[in-house]
Amino acid sequence: CGVCHSDVHIRDGFFDLGGGKRFYMTERGMKLPVTMGHEPYGELVALGPQAHGLAPVETGKSYLVFPWTGCGQCARCQQEQDNWCMAPRFMGVQSPGGYADYLLVPHPKYLVDATGIDPQFAPILSCSGLTTYSAVRKLLPCDPQDTIVVMGAGGLGLMAIAMLKALGHERIVVCEIDAKKWQAAKDMGAQEVLNPSDSKALEQLQAMPGGIWGVLDLVGVDATAQLGVACLRKGGRYVVVGLYGGELPLSTVPLAQRAITVQGSYVGSLGELKEVVAMA
């Protein structure tokens, strides 16, 4: 079972919303004690009596687990959009997770065959991989030559670069305040790396050939959000993923006049995870 930075917030019991406000996990269905771990991969040891015949799975075989399960009954869950369920049962949050010897999975459809992928790498595909892939898809359709900005070159940022490259994007610019991470971003496939705290960062981004079509914000603080929205060309898209906690003051007039899109993206669907595994 992989370890995610979100586990730090889950352990603390809250996410910082910015402006002194907090998002408490107990208000969203988490009840202590909690067995954490939302990136599980393991061997199927048994099927319950109602699980037989529901999906082609085999005991004794190892599977990657889709952890973002919902109530199982609503329209979103029936469409396999469990991550948008209003009564989530995410593993490691509202239901027991993978930091354990055994894990109860509510339906065999949530077991994804990841044969051929290193079991030490596969678990992060269900969180880091799925999260960035779903966010990148929200920038489509666009031209491979359109410039995409990735805010942050941590684990999610580097995974986002990998996803963009895998989907054929050729113009990737990374904004990262830690110069020690710049070379890693370039090695992964970024054409340029900028320091977003530099006073000329906005000017540099706005001067990119063709303008900035999309921004993937894997940080989500005030500064990255404001820079991300400000640098977009007309019709551009800002997609926020990072959960560090910030606020974004927006005037509705330029939002309309510039025809830009501001969108959140949180993990992804079961179908998207299968696409991620196929790419991996």
C-alpha positions, 0 to 999 in steps of 0.5 A, a space after each residue: 500500500 502506497 503512502 500519500 501526502 494526503 495521509 498526513 492531512 487525514 491523520 491530522 483530521 483536517 485540510 487547510 482551506 485557507 483564510 483560517 478555515 479548516 475542512 474537518 474529515 469527521 464532518 465528511 463521514 470519517 469516524 475514528 478509529 480509522 485504518 488508513 491507506 488508500 493505495 492498496 495492491 494485494 492478493 485476492 484471498 476470498 470472494 463473498 457469496 454475493 461476489 461470485 460472477 459479478 466480475 472476472 476475478 480470481 482468488 490467488 491473483 494480485 490486483 490493484 484496488 480502486 479506493 475511491 468507492 461511493 455508496 454504490 446506489 446513487 446515479 453517480 456510482 451506477 455510472 462508475 463515477 464513485 469519486 463524485 458520490 455525495 456519500 463517499 466510502 473512500 478506503 482509508 478515509 470513510 472505510 478501512 484502508 490498506 495499512 492492514 493485513 486484509 482489506 474488504 473491497 465492496 465489489 469485485 469491479 474495483 479490482 483492476 488487473 495490473 499484470 506486468 507492472 511492478 507491485 511496488 509501483 502499481 499502488 501509486 497509479 490509483 492515486 497520483 497516477 489517476 489524479 494527474 491523468 484525470 486532471 490532464 484530461 480536463 484540459 482536452 481537447 487541445 493541440 500538442 503544441 499548446 503550452 501547458 503549465 504545471 505548478 509544482 514539481 513534487 510527486 504529483 507534478 512529476 507524474 503530471 509531466 509524465 501523463 502529459 508526455 504520454 498523451 502527446 503534449 510537447 510544450 510543458 512549462 513547470 513553475 517550482 520555487 525549489 531550484 533543487 527540483 528543476 533538473 528532475 522536472 527537465 529530466 521528466 520532460 519539461 521544456 522550461 522551468 520557472 520560479 513562480 515567486 520571481 517578480 517577472 514570472 507572470 510576464 515570462 508566462 504571458 510571453 510564451 509562444 501562443 500563450 498559455 492554454 492550460 494550468 495544472 495547479 498541483 499546489 493550490 495555494 493563493 500564489 499559485 492560483 492567482 498566477 495560474 489564472 492570470 497567465 491564461 490566454 483567452 479561452 484557457 483553463 485552470 485546473 486545481 488539484 493541490 490541497 495545500 489550502 488557499 483562496 482565489 478572489 475572482 472578478 466575474 467580469 474578466 472571467 467572462 470576458 476572457 472566457 476562461 475556465 476554473 475547474 477543480 479535479 479530485 482523484 478520478 473514476 474507475 474507468 480512468 484508472 483502467 486507462 492509466 493502468 493500460 498506459 503504464 
